[in-house]
Amino acid sequence: MQRFGCGQSDVGRRRLTNEDAYLVDNQLGLYVVADGMGGHSAGEVASKEAVETLHGMVAREQEVLDALEALPAESAAEGLELPQALQRTLRVMESAVQAATYMVFGLSEANPDRKGMGTTISAMVLRGRYAVTGQVGDSRIYLVREGAATQVTEDHTLVAWQVKKGLITEEEARHSRQKNVITRAVGSREYVQVDTRTLAVEPGDGFLLCSDGLHGYIAQDEIPALMQLGPEGATRRSIELANQRGGRDNITSVVVALT
């Protein structure tokens, strides 16, 4: 299968600076969105450093990614133990996010103005018949298949936890004043729990990686129509829509298509 992705980021209509960062490396098969936080432009530093560190760590594991590329589709059938190539790629993803965490935390400790800075990370390695994701925070990854979009990452937010525990409803979560309170971030501490996941992919699949400045304005059932515009058209149109609907935050969109 061939993969092609592209990305775009926009400051939005209310912010003075863009604290989002993203990466599209079609050759490596790595795609990342990061949404930074912290005063004195610290969020911008956190997201940029996290993406660069993660990219460098994954790029050094070309042998692992090549083994994943060669893995047959049926190798990870349900009920079977994950093949070594997938297990190794999961470890690479987790280690890369942890390295980014340590880097951002170290930079914040070295500069009082950046104390407590951090960033979300939604990352995906896409090779052969498989995708491997790494998730911290409330940026998201969606899979679009056969005209339907599915969120494949879990938001690490207070309201998401409350919904999961049955303390509030989905409708209450949408209107909660606490909906932007995240419970995990890259760099706020030396270590972070990283959610990793493997997905079998098919020709025709598409992926959207985005910051909350985008998914806060676009409904999940609107995503498949956007994806029909292709990676370049979908990234451009999704950002236009988020701005038209308010643009209160930085907006980042990365779209990947498989053929």
Helices and strands as residue ranges (DSSP letters): E 3-10, E 20-25, E 30-37, H 42-59, H 62-69, G 73-76, H 84-110, G 112-114, E 118-119, E 121-127, E 130-136, E 140-145, E 148-151, H 158-164, H 170-174, E 195-200, E 206-210, H 212-215, G 220-222, H 223-227, H 230-244, E 251-258
